[in-house]
């Protein structure tokens, strides 16, 4: 997906994004890693609504650290600024810097101790050149000994090895101030091409009546990496891949894993 398409997609899903992801319960994982390493300068590439960047900035402020959050979506960054204004009284204003940037062309003007790619922003990058540019840019900003943490989606296990497209559907619900919304996700996964046509539909009650619903739909093409590709990308960043986990409780990676959490250090 190009930058314009990515912006359009997130403009549609922005009102639902935080509520939908609340069930992931991944924030303790990110906070634990940052607490263990205590970086002074952190960059969150593809920070979105600040769902992770805001609490990380509040935590880093305890030891004088700061976080830069980058995103190319104006809609998502507006929400990030709002979340920071709401929670900032407990932290210095300088603890978080939100910038509209494309992570493929990152330019911070200073080095960082930690680079994070949370919520798999790599899924929007179809071309190897774009992936390579992202990791090279990260590597150029990382200090020697600095750490890189990447969350990436893997091919869904039910689609692995299938020569034909596999359709995967899931449903969930979430609470918004004006009622409960239903979320439907449909993925048409092509294992051979390591991609999926993904559609989200959000059903929300109209006038407080669940039998009358309005629907919002958003679609994008997801791209899946594998561990071998991630290892090569870490090398492009000048990093040695050190740890690989499945999920936010640091579970071992298996053939049934649908995501991977990788950490590495700049050589």
N, C-alpha and C positions, 0 to 999 in steps of 0.2 A: 504494500500500500504506500502511495506517495504521501508527502507531508500534508497536502490539502485533504486527501481522503481520510487520513488519521485525525486531523482536526475536526472534520465533519462528523466522523464516528463518535468522538468523545464529546462533541457538543450535544449530541443526542443522548448519550448515556450518563452524562455528568450528574443530573439530578438524582440518579439511582445508585451511583457508583459506590459511595461509602456504605450505604445501607446493605447493598448486595454483598459486599466483601466482608462485612462485619463477622460473618460466621467462619471466616478462614482462621481466625484466632492465631494470626502469625506475628502480631506485634511483640509478644514476649520473646520470640526468637530473635528479632532484630535488636531489641533492647538488651538482651543477654550478650549478644556478640559485641555491641558497642560498649557495654559495661566492662567486658573482659579486656578490650583493647584500649579503651579511653583515647580515641583519636582527637587531635586538636582541630583538624580540618577534614570534613567529610563532604562528599558530593553524592547526592541521590539523583541518578540519571533516570528521567521519566518519573518524576515525583508525583504527577497527577494532582490530586486534591490535597496533597500534604498529609494523607492518611498516616504515613509512616514518618515523613520528614518532620512534621510538627512535634510529635512526642520525642523523636530522637534529638531534635534541637534543644528541647527543654532538659533532656537528660545530659547532653553534652555541655550545656551551660554550667552544670555543677562543677566541672573542672576547667572552665574557661574555653571550652571548645565551641565550634560553630559548624553549621550545616549549610551547604548550598543545594537548593532544589532546582533542577532543570526540567522543563517540559515545553513542548511545542504547541500545546493546546491552550488557547486563551480561556476557554470555559473551565477547564480544570484548574488553571492557575488562579482564576478569580475565586474559586472555592478554597484553594490553598491559602490565599491571602485572608479570606474571611475566617478560616479556622485558626490562623495564626493570631489575628486580632482578638479573637475570642479567648484564646488560651495564653497569650503572651504576658499578661501581668505577672506571671510567676517566673519570667525569664527576660534577660536583656533583649532589646529590640534587635541587636546585632547577632543574636544566636542563630537566626535563620535568614538566608538571602534567597529569594525566589526570583528566578530568571527565565525568560522565554528563550529557550535555546533548543536546537535539534542536537541530540546526543551524538549524531554522526559528525558534527562539526564543533565539538565542545571547545570553548575558550573561556577559561576562568581567570587567567592572569596570575595564578599562584598554584603551588603544589598542594596535594592533599595526602592525608595519611590513610584514608579509606574511601573506596568507591563502591557504591551499592547500585545494583540493578534489581529493583523490587517489582513484583507483580508482572514479571516477564515482559518487559518492553521490547525484547528482541523478537517477539512473535510477529511484529509488524514489518520486520526486515526480510525481504524476499531474496535479495541479491547478496552474494558473498562479499562483494566489494563494500557494501554498506555495513555489514557485520565487521569486516576487517577495519574499516575506517573508525567505527565506534571503539573497538578494542585498542587500536593504535592510539587514539585520542586519550583514552583512559590511561594507557601506559605512559604517555607523555606527561600526564599530570600527577601520577603517583610518585611519591618519594621512594627511594630505595628502602626496602623493608615494609613499604606500605601494603595494604591489603585490598583485595578485590573480592567481592561477594556477588554472585550471580544466581538469580532464580530463573530457571528455564523450563519450559514445557517439553515433555517427551511425547512421542507418538502414543496415543491411547492404547493400552495393551490389547483391547478387543479388535483393533485394526491392524496390528503388527502382522506382516506376512500375507495380508489379504491382497489379491490382485485386483479387487474391485472396490469401489467406494463403500464405506461403512457409515451408516447414519446412526448417530448417538444423540439421544434426547434426554434431557434432565429438566426437572421442575423444582422450584423452591418458592418460598414466600418471605416477605420482609415487611417490617412496619415502618411507615412514614408518618409524619405528623397528621396528614389528612386521611390516613387509613392504611390498610394492608394491601400491598401489591403482590401480584403473582409474577414470577419470572420463569420464562421458558427459554431454554437454550437448545439449539439444534446444530450439530456439527456433521458435515458431510466430509468424512476423512478419506483422503487419498494417500495411502501409505507409500506408494511408489514415489510420489512427488513430495512426500513429507509436508503436506499442507491440508488445510480444512477450510471449507466455506462455512463460516459461523454466523448464525442469526440469533439475536436476542429479541424477545418480545416481552414487554412490560405491560401488564394488565392492572389498571388501578380503578377503584370504584368511582363512579360519578355521582355527585350529590349524596355521598355517604351510603349509597345503595350498592351492595355487592353484585346484585343481579344486573346492574347496568355498568358496563366497563368501557373505559377508553384504552386504546392500545397504542404503544409506541414501539417501533421496530428499528433495529440497527443491525448492520451487517458488516463483516470484514473478513479478510482472508488471513487465517492463522498459519504460521510457519513453525515447524518443529525441528529442533536441533537434536543431536545425539551427543553422548559424552565424548566421543572421539573428536567431534567438531569443536566442542567447547574447550577441550584440551589444546587444540591447535590455536583457537582464538586467545586463550590465556597466554600462549607463547608469543602471539603477536603483541600482546600488551606488556611483554617482558616479564611475565609472572609465571611462577611454578604452581600448577594446580595441586593443592594439598589435601583438601577434604571434599568428599562427595556424600551428600545425604539425600534421603527421600522424605520430604515433608519437614515441617517446622518443629518436630520433636526430635530431630537428628536421628531418624530411623535409618537403618542400612538400605542402600540402593539395591533393588531386586528387578527381575524381569517384569514384574507387575507394577513397577513405579510409573506414575504418569507425570512426575516432575522431578527435577533435581536441583539441589542447592549446592553450589560449588564455592569453595574459598581458595584463594591463592595469595602469594606474596610476591612483590616486586623484587627481582634479583638485583 
